[in-house]
Amino acid sequence: MAKLKIAIVISTTRAARFGHKPAQWVHDIAAQRDDIETEIIDLRDFPMPFFDEVASNAWAPRRTRSLSAGKRRSPSSMASSS
């Protein structure tokens, strides 16, 4: 019976990445088995310069509403201001 082949893809190319550590961990555990063959595929090894960003857009600073804009006014303060 042929061995099961599994590719472990490290999908980030950023300098401050963490994905290589769990990828190596999974590879080391799978290497202990006789019925599985694994290969780590690192996207850094392929020419994709548009993926070499400093940070993810998901971590961009978000604009927050000012505290005064988010305050709720009590009914009594609304009645006195009208």
PDB file of N, CA, C and O in Angstrom:
ATOM      1  N   MET A   1       0.837  -1.178   0.000  1.00  0.00           N
ATOM      2  CA  MET A   1       0.000   0.000   0.000  1.00  0.00           C
ATOM      3  C   MET A   1       0.886   1.247   0.000  1.00  0.00           C
ATOM      4  O   MET A   1       1.884   1.305   0.719  1.00  0.00           O
ATOM      5  N   ALA A   2       0.520   2.237  -0.804  1.00  0.00           N
ATOM      6  CA  ALA A   2       1.311   3.465  -0.916  1.00  0.00           C
ATOM      7  C   ALA A   2       1.148   4.329   0.335  1.00  0.00           C
ATOM      8  O   ALA A   2       0.107   4.321   0.991  1.00  0.00           O
ATOM      9  N   LYS A   3       2.199   5.064   0.638  1.00  0.00           N
ATOM     10  CA  LYS A   3       2.150   5.972   1.783  1.00  0.00           C
ATOM     11  C   LYS A   3       1.253   7.167   1.484  1.00  0.00           C
ATOM     12  O   LYS A   3       1.166   7.635   0.349  1.00  0.00           O
ATOM     13  N   LEU A   4       0.596   7.643   2.521  1.00  0.00           N
ATOM     14  CA  LEU A   4      -0.201   8.853   2.427  1.00  0.00           C
ATOM     15  C   LEU A   4       0.757  10.032   2.388  1.00  0.00           C
ATOM     16  O   LEU A   4       1.626  10.149   3.252  1.00  0.00           O
ATOM     17  N   LYS A   5       0.611  10.916   1.389  1.00  0.00           N
ATOM     18  CA  LYS A   5       1.488  12.073   1.254  1.00  0.00           C
ATOM     19  C   LYS A   5       0.752  13.318   1.730  1.00  0.00           C
ATOM     20  O   LYS A   5      -0.348  13.619   1.269  1.00  0.00           O
ATOM     21  N   ILE A   6       1.372  14.032   2.653  1.00  0.00           N
ATOM     22  CA  ILE A   6       0.774  15.236   3.224  1.00  0.00           C
ATOM     23  C   ILE A   6       1.737  16.398   3.039  1.00  0.00           C
ATOM     24  O   ILE A   6       2.912  16.313   3.398  1.00  0.00           O
ATOM     25  N   ALA A   7       1.220  17.487   2.473  1.00  0.00           N
ATOM     26  CA  ALA A   7       2.005  18.717   2.337  1.00  0.00           C
ATOM     27  C   ALA A   7       1.633  19.654   3.479  1.00  0.00           C
ATOM     28  O   ALA A   7       0.455  19.934   3.701  1.00  0.00           O
ATOM     29  N   ILE A   8       2.622  20.130   4.189  1.00  0.00           N
ATOM     30  CA  ILE A   8       2.418  21.100   5.260  1.00  0.00           C
ATOM     31  C   ILE A   8       2.863  22.445   4.702  1.00  0.00           C
ATOM     32  O   ILE A   8       4.050  22.659   4.455  1.00  0.00           O
ATOM     33  N   VAL A   9       1.911  23.349   4.504  1.00  0.00           N
ATOM     34  CA  VAL A   9       2.196  24.621   3.839  1.00  0.00           C
ATOM     35  C   VAL A   9       2.359  25.724   4.873  1.00  0.00           C
ATOM     36  O   VAL A   9       1.472  25.972   5.691  1.00  0.00           O
ATOM     37  N   ILE A  10       3.513  26.381   4.819  1.00  0.00           N
ATOM     38  CA  ILE A  10       3.741  27.590   5.617  1.00  0.00           C
ATOM     39  C   ILE A  10       3.343  28.735   4.713  1.00  0.00           C
ATOM     40  O   ILE A  10       4.048  29.070   3.761  1.00  0.00           O
ATOM     41  N   SER A  11       2.200  29.332   5.024  1.00  0.00           N
ATOM     42  CA  SER A  11       1.590  30.249   4.065  1.00  0.00           C
ATOM     43  C   SER A  11       1.940  31.714   4.249  1.00  0.00           C
ATOM     44  O   SER A  11       1.504  32.543   3.450  1.00  0.00           O
ATOM     45  N   THR A  12       2.695  32.059   5.251  1.00  0.00           N
ATOM     46  CA  THR A  12       3.086  33.452   5.402  1.00  0.00           C
ATOM     47  C   THR A  12       4.553  33.616   5.058  1.00  0.00           C
ATOM     48  O   THR A  12       5.368  32.729   5.313  1.00  0.00           O
ATOM     49  N   THR A  13       4.876  34.748   4.481  1.00  0.00           N
ATOM     50  CA  THR A  13       6.269  35.030   4.108  1.00  0.00           C
ATOM     51  C   THR A  13       6.840  36.174   4.931  1.00  0.00           C
ATOM     52  O   THR A  13       7.960  36.618   4.681  1.00  0.00           O
ATOM     53  N   ARG A  14       6.098  36.644   5.888  1.00  0.00           N
ATOM     54  CA  ARG A  14       6.548  37.797   6.685  1.00  0.00           C
ATOM     55  C   ARG A  14       7.729  37.429   7.563  1.00  0.00           C
ATOM     56  O   ARG A  14       7.901  36.269   7.935  1.00  0.00           O
ATOM     57  N   ALA A  15       8.541  38.423   7.892  1.00  0.00           N
ATOM     58  CA  ALA A  15       9.727  38.190   8.714  1.00  0.00           C
ATOM     59  C   ALA A  15       9.350  37.755  10.134  1.00  0.00           C
ATOM     60  O   ALA A  15      10.037  36.918  10.719  1.00  0.00           O
ATOM     61  N   ALA A  16       8.294  38.296  10.684  1.00  0.00           N
ATOM     62  CA  ALA A  16       7.901  38.002  12.065  1.00  0.00           C
ATOM     63  C   ALA A  16       6.808  36.941  12.104  1.00  0.00           C
ATOM     64  O   ALA A  16       5.789  37.129  12.768  1.00  0.00           O
ATOM     65  N   ARG A  17       7.004  35.860  11.420  1.00  0.00           N
ATOM     66  CA  ARG A  17       5.981  34.819  11.353  1.00  0.00           C
ATOM     67  C   ARG A  17       6.213  33.762  12.429  1.00  0.00           C
ATOM     68  O   ARG A  17       7.285  33.676  13.029  1.00  0.00           O
ATOM     69  N   PHE A  18       5.182  32.968  12.651  1.00  0.00           N
ATOM     70  CA  PHE A  18       5.249  31.900  13.648  1.00  0.00           C
ATOM     71  C   PHE A  18       4.954  30.532  13.037  1.00  0.00           C
ATOM     72  O   PHE A  18       5.229  29.507  13.659  1.00  0.00           O
ATOM     73  N   GLY A  19       4.403  30.507  11.837  1.00  0.00           N
ATOM     74  CA  GLY A  19       3.911  29.279  11.221  1.00  0.00           C
ATOM     75  C   GLY A  19       4.938  28.180  11.030  1.00  0.00           C
ATOM     76  O   GLY A  19       4.577  27.005  10.964  1.00  0.00           O
ATOM     77  N   HIS A  20       6.219  28.539  10.940  1.00  0.00           N
ATOM     78  CA  HIS A  20       7.242  27.516  10.726  1.00  0.00           C
ATOM     79  C   HIS A  20       7.402  26.598  11.939  1.00  0.00           C
ATOM     80  O   HIS A  20       7.798  25.442  11.789  1.00  0.00           O
ATOM     81  N   LYS A  21       7.100  27.100  13.132  1.00  0.00           N
ATOM     82  CA  LYS A  21       7.254  26.281  14.343  1.00  0.00           C
ATOM     83  C   LYS A  21       6.214  25.160  14.414  1.00  0.00           C
ATOM     84  O   LYS A  21       6.597  24.003  14.584  1.00  0.00           O
ATOM     85  N   PRO A  22       4.916  25.452  14.292  1.00  0.00           N
ATOM     86  CA  PRO A  22       3.967  24.327  14.297  1.00  0.00           C
ATOM     87  C   PRO A  22       4.103  23.428  13.067  1.00  0.00           C
ATOM     88  O   PRO A  22       3.821  22.232  13.142  1.00  0.00           O
ATOM     89  N   ALA A  23       4.529  23.989  11.944  1.00  0.00           N
ATOM     90  CA  ALA A  23       4.723  23.156  10.749  1.00  0.00           C
ATOM     91  C   ALA A  23       5.821  22.122  10.995  1.00  0.00           C
ATOM     92  O   ALA A  23       5.672  20.954  10.635  1.00  0.00           O
ATOM     93  N   GLN A  24       6.908  22.549  11.601  1.00  0.00           N
ATOM     94  CA  GLN A  24       8.001  21.617  11.900  1.00  0.00           C
ATOM     95  C   GLN A  24       7.568  20.592  12.943  1.00  0.00           C
ATOM     96  O   GLN A  24       7.963  19.429  12.873  1.00  0.00           O
ATOM     97  N   TRP A  25       6.759  21.019  13.907  1.00  0.00           N
ATOM     98  CA  TRP A  25       6.252  20.121  14.946  1.00  0.00           C
ATOM     99  C   TRP A  25       5.391  19.012  14.326  1.00  0.00           C
ATOM    100  O   TRP A  25       5.562  17.835  14.646  1.00  0.00           O
ATOM    101  N   VAL A  26       4.476  19.390  13.448  1.00  0.00           N
ATOM    102  CA  VAL A  26       3.623  18.407  12.773  1.00  0.00           C
ATOM    103  C   VAL A  26       4.477  17.479  11.908  1.00  0.00           C
ATOM    104  O   VAL A  26       4.250  16.269  11.882  1.00  0.00           O
ATOM    105  N   HIS A  27       5.447  18.038  11.210  1.00  0.00           N
ATOM    106  CA  HIS A  27       6.338  17.239  10.364  1.00  0.00           C
ATOM    107  C   HIS A  27       7.114  16.210  11.199  1.00  0.00           C
ATOM    108  O   HIS A  27       7.237  15.052  10.801  1.00  0.00           O
ATOM    109  N   ASP A  28       7.627  16.632  12.340  1.00  0.00           N
ATOM    110  CA  ASP A  28       8.402  15.726  13.197  1.00  0.00           C
ATOM    111  C   ASP A  28       7.543  14.586  13.745  1.00  0.00           C
ATOM    112  O   ASP A  28       7.999  13.445  13.827  1.00  0.00           O
ATOM    113  N   ILE A  29       6.312  14.893  14.115  1.00  0.00           N
ATOM    114  CA  ILE A  29       5.420  13.848  14.627  1.00  0.00           C
ATOM    115  C   ILE A  29       5.053  12.864  13.511  1.00  0.00           C
ATOM    116  O   ILE A  29       5.059  11.651  13.719  1.00  0.00           O
ATOM    117  N   ALA A  30       4.736  13.391  12.335  1.00  0.00           N
ATOM    118  CA  ALA A  30       4.360  12.525  11.207  1.00  0.00           C
ATOM    119  C   ALA A  30       5.539  11.671  10.743  1.00  0.00           C
ATOM    120  O   ALA A  30       5.336  10.563  10.247  1.00  0.00           O
ATOM    121  N   ALA A  31       6.762  12.167  10.895  1.00  0.00           N
ATOM    122  CA  ALA A  31       7.949  11.426  10.470  1.00  0.00           C
ATOM    123  C   ALA A  31       8.158  10.157  11.297  1.00  0.00           C
ATOM    124  O   ALA A  31       8.877   9.253  10.870  1.00  0.00           O
ATOM    125  N   GLN A  32       7.545  10.083  12.456  1.00  0.00           N
ATOM    126  CA  GLN A  32       7.672   8.904  13.313  1.00  0.00           C
ATOM    127  C   GLN A  32       6.800   7.741  12.821  1.00  0.00           C
ATOM    128  O   GLN A  32       6.942   6.611  13.289  1.00  0.00           O
ATOM    129  N   ARG A  33       5.913   8.021  11.889  1.00  0.00           N
ATOM    130  CA  ARG A  33       5.018   6.990  11.361  1.00  0.00           C
ATOM    131  C   ARG A  33       5.579   6.416  10.063  1.00  0.00           C
ATOM    132  O   ARG A  33       6.246   7.110   9.296  1.00  0.00           O
ATOM    133  N   ASP A  34       5.300   5.161   9.838  1.00  0.00           N
ATOM    134  CA  ASP A  34       5.769   4.495   8.623  1.00  0.00           C
ATOM    135  C   ASP A  34       4.810   4.666   7.446  1.00  0.00           C
ATOM    136  O   ASP A  34       5.202   4.483   6.293  1.00  0.00           O
ATOM    137  N   ASP A  35       3.562   5.013   7.730  1.00  0.00           N
ATOM    138  CA  ASP A  35       2.549   5.059   6.680  1.00  0.00           C
ATOM    139  C   ASP A  35       2.265   6.463   6.145  1.00  0.00           C
ATOM    140  O   ASP A  35       1.354   6.647   5.338  1.00  0.00           O
ATOM    141  N   ILE A  36       3.040   7.451   6.592  1.00  0.00           N
ATOM    142  CA  ILE A  36       2.821   8.842   6.169  1.00  0.00           C
ATOM    143  C   ILE A  36       4.135   9.440   5.679  1.00  0.00           C
ATOM    144  O   ILE A  36       5.193   9.233   6.274  1.00  0.00           O
ATOM    145  N   GLU A  37       4.044  10.177   4.597  1.00  0.00           N
ATOM    146  CA  GLU A  37       5.192  10.919   4.081  1.00  0.00           C
ATOM    147  C   GLU A  37       4.791  12.399   4.055  1.00  0.00           C
ATOM    148  O   GLU A  37       3.789  12.761   3.438  1.00  0.00           O
ATOM    149  N   THR A  38       5.560  13.236   4.714  1.00  0.00           N
ATOM    150  CA  THR A  38       5.230  14.666   4.760  1.00  0.00           C
ATOM    151  C   THR A  38       6.312  15.499   4.098  1.00  0.00           C
ATOM    152  O   THR A  38       7.472  15.100   4.001  1.00  0.00           O
ATOM    153  N   GLU A  39       5.895  16.654   3.654  1.00  0.00           N
ATOM    154  CA  GLU A  39       6.818  17.611   3.057  1.00  0.00           C
ATOM    155  C   GLU A  39       6.387  19.005   3.497  1.00  0.00           C
ATOM    156  O   GLU A  39       5.208  19.348   3.412  1.00  0.00           O
ATOM    157  N   ILE A  40       7.335  19.805   3.965  1.00  0.00           N
ATOM    158  CA  ILE A  40       7.035  21.189   4.325  1.00  0.00           C
ATOM    159  C   ILE A  40       7.230  22.040   3.081  1.00  0.00           C
ATOM    160  O   ILE A  40       8.290  22.020   2.456  1.00  0.00           O
ATOM    161  N   ILE A  41       6.187  22.791   2.730  1.00  0.00           N
ATOM    162  CA  ILE A  41       6.249  23.711   1.598  1.00  0.00           C
ATOM    163  C   ILE A  41       6.194  25.123   2.158  1.00  0.00           C
ATOM    164  O   ILE A  41       5.183  25.533   2.728  1.00  0.00           O
ATOM    165  N   ASP A  42       7.265  25.852   1.997  1.00  0.00           N
ATOM    166  CA  ASP A  42       7.389  27.206   2.517  1.00  0.00           C
ATOM    167  C   ASP A  42       7.223  28.194   1.366  1.00  0.00           C
ATOM    168  O   ASP A  42       8.002  28.177   0.414  1.00  0.00           O
ATOM    169  N   LEU A  43       6.212  29.049   1.453  1.00  0.00           N
ATOM    170  CA  LEU A  43       5.973  29.998   0.367  1.00  0.00           C
ATOM    171  C   LEU A  43       7.092  31.022   0.218  1.00  0.00           C
ATOM    172  O   LEU A  43       7.147  31.726  -0.790  1.00  0.00           O
ATOM    173  N   ARG A  44       7.982  31.118   1.199  1.00  0.00           N
ATOM    174  CA  ARG A  44       9.155  31.980   1.041  1.00  0.00           C
ATOM    175  C   ARG A  44      10.077  31.472  -0.073  1.00  0.00           C
ATOM    176  O   ARG A  44      10.861  32.239  -0.632  1.00  0.00           O
ATOM    177  N   ASP A  45       9.980  30.200  -0.386  1.00  0.00           N
ATOM    178  CA  ASP A  45      10.836  29.600  -1.409  1.00  0.00           C
ATOM    179  C   ASP A  45      10.351  29.885  -2.827  1.00  0.00           C
ATOM    180  O   ASP A  45      11.005  29.503  -3.798  1.00  0.00           O
ATOM    181  N   PHE A  46       9.216  30.549  -2.944  1.00  0.00           N
ATOM    182  CA  PHE A  46       8.648  30.854  -4.253  1.00  0.00           C
ATOM    183  C   PHE A  46       8.610  32.373  -4.449  1.00  0.00           C
ATOM    184  O   PHE A  46       8.309  33.101  -3.503  1.00  0.00           O
ATOM    185  N   PRO A  47       8.907  32.864  -5.651  1.00  0.00           N
ATOM    186  CA  PRO A  47       8.966  34.317  -5.876  1.00  0.00           C
ATOM    187  C   PRO A  47       7.576  34.962  -5.895  1.00  0.00           C
ATOM    188  O   PRO A  47       6.921  35.016  -6.936  1.00  0.00           O
ATOM    189  N   MET A  48       7.139  35.444  -4.741  1.00  0.00           N
ATOM    190  CA  MET A  48       5.851  36.129  -4.635  1.00  0.00           C
ATOM    191  C   MET A  48       6.049  37.417  -3.836  1.00  0.00           C
ATOM    192  O   MET A  48       5.638  37.474  -2.678  1.00  0.00           O
ATOM    193  N   PRO A  49       6.658  38.441  -4.406  1.00  0.00           N
ATOM    194  CA  PRO A  49       6.991  39.649  -3.633  1.00  0.00           C
ATOM    195  C   PRO A  49       5.778  40.395  -3.103  1.00  0.00           C
ATOM    196  O   PRO A  49       5.896  41.143  -2.132  1.00  0.00           O
ATOM    197  N   PHE A  50       4.615  40.210  -3.718  1.00  0.00           N
ATOM    198  CA  PHE A  50       3.430  40.917  -3.247  1.00  0.00           C
ATOM    199  C   PHE A  50       2.919  40.367  -1.912  1.00  0.00           C
ATOM    200  O   PHE A  50       2.030  40.968  -1.308  1.00  0.00           O
ATOM    201  N   PHE A  51       3.452  39.257  -1.445  1.00  0.00           N
ATOM    202  CA  PHE A  51       3.084  38.724  -0.135  1.00  0.00           C
ATOM    203  C   PHE A  51       4.062  39.146   0.945  1.00  0.00           C
ATOM    204  O   PHE A  51       3.921  38.702   2.084  1.00  0.00           O
ATOM    205  N   ASP A  52       5.030  39.969   0.650  1.00  0.00           N
ATOM    206  CA  ASP A  52       6.044  40.378   1.609  1.00  0.00           C
ATOM    207  C   ASP A  52       5.638  41.686   2.284  1.00  0.00           C
ATOM    208  O   ASP A  52       6.352  42.685   2.195  1.00  0.00           O
ATOM    209  N   GLU A  53       4.499  41.676   2.953  1.00  0.00           N
ATOM    210  CA  GLU A  53       3.994  42.858   3.615  1.00  0.00           C
ATOM    211  C   GLU A  53       4.517  42.917   5.043  1.00  0.00           C
ATOM    212  O   GLU A  53       4.870  41.893   5.627  1.00  0.00           O
ATOM    213  N   VAL A  54       4.564  44.117   5.597  1.00  0.00           N
ATOM    214  CA  VAL A  54       5.045  44.286   6.965  1.00  0.00           C
ATOM    215  C   VAL A  54       4.062  43.694   7.966  1.00  0.00           C
ATOM    216  O   VAL A  54       4.467  42.984   8.887  1.00  0.00           O
ATOM    217  N   ALA A  55       2.789  43.975   7.796  1.00  0.00           N
ATOM    218  CA  ALA A  55       1.774  43.476   8.728  1.00  0.00           C
ATOM    219  C   ALA A  55       0.486  43.182   7.975  1.00  0.00           C
ATOM    220  O   ALA A  55       0.254  43.681   6.873  1.00  0.00           O
ATOM    221  N   SER A  56      -0.327  42.374   8.589  1.00  0.00           N
ATOM    222  CA  SER A  56      -1.611  42.024   8.001  1.00  0.00           C
ATOM    223  C   SER A  56      -2.589  43.177   8.126  1.00  0.00           C
ATOM    224  O   SER A  56      -2.519  43.951   9.080  1.00  0.00           O
ATOM    225  N   ASN A  57      -3.494  43.297   7.174  1.00  0.00           N
ATOM    226  CA  ASN A  57      -4.534  44.308   7.272  1.00  0.00           C
ATOM    227  C   ASN A  57      -5.451  44.051   8.462  1.00  0.00           C
ATOM    228  O   ASN A  57      -6.081  44.981   8.965  1.00  0.00           O
ATOM    229  N   ALA A  58      -5.532  42.826   8.909  1.00  0.00           N
ATOM    230  CA  ALA A  58      -6.369  42.502  10.058  1.00  0.00           C
ATOM    231  C   ALA A  58      -5.852  43.148  11.333  1.00  0.00           C
ATOM    232  O   ALA A  58      -6.609  43.328  12.286  1.00  0.00           O
ATOM    233  N   TRP A  59      -4.573  43.498  11.360  1.00  0.00           N
ATOM    234  CA  TRP A  59      -3.978  44.102  12.558  1.00  0.00           C
ATOM    235  C   TRP A  59      -3.832  45.609  12.434  1.00  0.00           C
ATOM    236  O   TRP A  59      -3.186  46.232  13.276  1.00  0.00           O
ATOM    237  N   ALA A  60      -4.408  46.200  11.416  1.00  0.00           N
ATOM    238  CA  ALA A  60      -4.324  47.654  11.238  1.00  0.00           C
ATOM    239  C   ALA A  60      -5.101  48.348  12.350  1.00  0.00           C
ATOM    240  O   ALA A  60      -6.116  47.828  12.813  1.00  0.00           O
ATOM    241  N   PRO A  61      -4.634  49.515  12.782  1.00  0.00           N
ATOM    242  CA  PRO A  61      -5.366  50.232  13.830  1.00  0.00           C
ATOM    243  C   PRO A  61      -6.771  50.578  13.351  1.00  0.00           C
ATOM    244  O   PRO A  61      -6.970  50.961  12.198  1.00  0.00           O
ATOM    245  N   ARG A  62      -7.711  50.440  14.225  1.00  0.00           N
ATOM    246  CA  ARG A  62      -9.092  50.744  13.885  1.00  0.00           C
ATOM    247  C   ARG A  62      -9.477  52.086  14.486  1.00  0.00           C
ATOM    248  O   ARG A  62      -9.032  52.461  15.570  1.00  0.00           O
ATOM    249  N   ARG A  63     -10.313  52.791  13.750  1.00  0.00           N
ATOM    250  CA  ARG A  63     -10.811  54.054  14.271  1.00  0.00           C
ATOM    251  C   ARG A  63     -11.921  53.763  15.265  1.00  0.00           C
ATOM    252  O   ARG A  63     -12.798  52.934  15.019  1.00  0.00           O
ATOM    253  N   THR A  64     -11.869  54.445  16.368  1.00  0.00           N
ATOM    254  CA  THR A  64     -12.901  54.262  17.378  1.00  0.00           C
ATOM    255  C   THR A  64     -13.705  55.543  17.509  1.00  0.00           C
ATOM    256  O   THR A  64     -13.213  56.638  17.236  1.00  0.00           O
ATOM    257  N   ARG A  65     -14.924  55.388  17.924  1.00  0.00           N
ATOM    258  CA  ARG A  65     -15.760  56.556  18.145  1.00  0.00           C
ATOM    259  C   ARG A  65     -15.294  57.264  19.403  1.00  0.00           C
ATOM    260  O   ARG A  65     -14.799  56.631  20.335  1.00  0.00           O
ATOM    261  N   SER A  66     -15.453  58.561  19.427  1.00  0.00           N
ATOM    262  CA  SER A  66     -15.076  59.295  20.628  1.00  0.00           C
ATOM    263  C   SER A  66     -16.046  58.942  21.745  1.00  0.00           C
ATOM    264  O   SER A  66     -17.176  58.526  21.489  1.00  0.00           O
ATOM    265  N   LEU A  67     -15.608  59.107  22.962  1.00  0.00           N
ATOM    266  CA  LEU A  67     -16.427  58.757  24.102  1.00  0.00           C
ATOM    267  C   LEU A  67     -17.708  59.579  24.121  1.00  0.00           C
ATOM    268  O   LEU A  67     -18.775  59.056  24.441  1.00  0.00           O
ATOM    269  N   SER A  68     -17.611  60.872  23.777  1.00  0.00           N
ATOM    270  CA  SER A  68     -18.807  61.715  23.821  1.00  0.00           C
ATOM    271  C   SER A  68     -19.830  61.298  22.766  1.00  0.00           C
ATOM    272  O   SER A  68     -21.033  61.436  22.989  1.00  0.00           O
ATOM    273  N   ALA A  69     -19.375  60.795  21.637  1.00  0.00           N
ATOM    274  CA  ALA A  69     -20.301  60.363  20.593  1.00  0.00           C
ATOM    275  C   ALA A  69     -20.995  59.075  20.973  1.00  0.00           C
ATOM    276  O   ALA A  69     -22.109  58.809  20.522  1.00  0.00           O
ATOM    277  N   GLY A  70     -20.347  58.275  21.799  1.00  0.00           N
ATOM    278  CA  GLY A  70     -20.918  56.991  22.169  1.00  0.00           C
ATOM    279  C   GLY A  70     -21.744  57.031  23.437  1.00  0.00           C
ATOM    280  O   GLY A  70     -22.388  56.036  23.771  1.00  0.00           O
ATOM    281  N   LYS A  71     -21.752  58.151  24.162  1.00  0.00           N
ATOM    282  CA  LYS A  71     -22.501  58.235  25.418  1.00  0.00           C
ATOM    283  C   LYS A  71     -23.989  58.271  25.148  1.00  0.00           C
ATOM    284  O   LYS A  71     -24.449  58.893  24.191  1.00  0.00           O
ATOM    285  N   ARG A  72     -24.721  57.605  25.993  1.00  0.00           N
ATOM    286  CA  ARG A  72     -26.178  57.668  25.918  1.00  0.00           C
ATOM    287  C   ARG A  72     -26.639  58.748  26.886  1.00  0.00           C
ATOM    288  O   ARG A  72     -26.116  58.901  27.990  1.00  0.00           O
ATOM    289  N   ARG A  73     -27.598  59.459  26.442  1.00  0.00           N
ATOM    290  CA  ARG A  73     -28.139  60.505  27.309  1.00  0.00           C
ATOM    291  C   ARG A  73     -29.346  59.957  28.048  1.00  0.00           C
ATOM    292  O   ARG A  73     -30.161  59.228  27.482  1.00  0.00           O
ATOM    293  N   SER A  74     -29.446  60.304  29.277  1.00  0.00           N
ATOM    294  CA  SER A  74     -30.591  59.853  30.064  1.00  0.00           C
ATOM    295  C   SER A  74     -31.829  60.654  29.663  1.00  0.00           C
ATOM    296  O   SER A  74     -31.703  61.785  29.194  1.00  0.00           O
ATOM    297  N   PRO A  75     -33.018  60.085  29.840  1.00  0.00           N
ATOM    298  CA  PRO A  75     -34.241  60.811  29.488  1.00  0.00           C
ATOM    299  C   PRO A  75     -34.379  62.127  30.215  1.00  0.00           C
ATOM    300  O   PRO A  75     -34.919  63.084  29.661  1.00  0.00           O
ATOM    301  N   SER A  76     -33.894  62.200  31.465  1.00  0.00           N
ATOM    302  CA  SER A  76     -34.041  63.451  32.226  1.00  0.00           C
ATOM    303  C   SER A  76     -33.143  64.551  31.662  1.00  0.00           C
ATOM    304  O   SER A  76     -33.530  65.720  31.652  1.00  0.00           O
ATOM    305  N   SER A  77     -31.940  64.185  31.191  1.00  0.00           N
ATOM    306  CA  SER A  77     -31.057  65.218  30.620  1.00  0.00           C
ATOM    307  C   SER A  77     -31.557  65.679  29.267  1.00  0.00           C
ATOM    308  O   SER A  77     -31.340  66.829  28.884  1.00  0.00           O
ATOM    309  N   MET A  78     -32.232  64.784  28.527  1.00  0.00           N
ATOM    310  CA  MET A  78     -32.794  65.182  27.235  1.00  0.00           C
ATOM    311  C   MET A  78     -33.966  66.119  27.433  1.00  0.00           C
ATOM    312  O   MET A  78     -34.160  67.037  26.636  1.00  0.00           O
ATOM    313  N   ALA A  79     -34.760  65.908  28.488  1.00  0.00           N
ATOM    314  CA  ALA A  79     -35.926  66.751  28.735  1.00  0.00           C
ATOM    315  C   ALA A  79     -35.490  68.153  29.153  1.00  0.00           C
ATOM    316  O   ALA A  79     -36.136  69.137  28.790  1.00  0.00           O
ATOM    317  N   SER A  80     -34.397  68.251  29.913  1.00  0.00           N
ATOM    318  CA  SER A  80     -33.962  69.572  30.377  1.00  0.00           C
ATOM    319  C   SER A  80     -33.272  70.377  29.286  1.00  0.00           C
ATOM    320  O   SER A  80     -33.216  71.604  29.360  1.00  0.00           O
ATOM    321  N   SER A  81     -32.738  69.683  28.259  1.00  0.00           N
ATOM    322  CA  SER A  81     -32.026  70.389  27.194  1.00  0.00           C
ATOM    323  C   SER A  81     -32.952  70.886  26.117  1.00  0.00           C
ATOM    324  O   SER A  81     -32.512  71.655  25.262  1.00  0.00           O
ATOM    325  N   SER A  82     -34.234  70.486  26.104  1.00  0.00           N
ATOM    326  CA  SER A  82     -35.124  70.913  25.036  1.00  0.00           C
ATOM    327  C   SER A  82     -35.898  72.153  25.395  1.00  0.00           C
ATOM    328  O   SER A  82     -36.695  72.638  24.591  1.00  0.00           O
TER     329      SER A  82
END
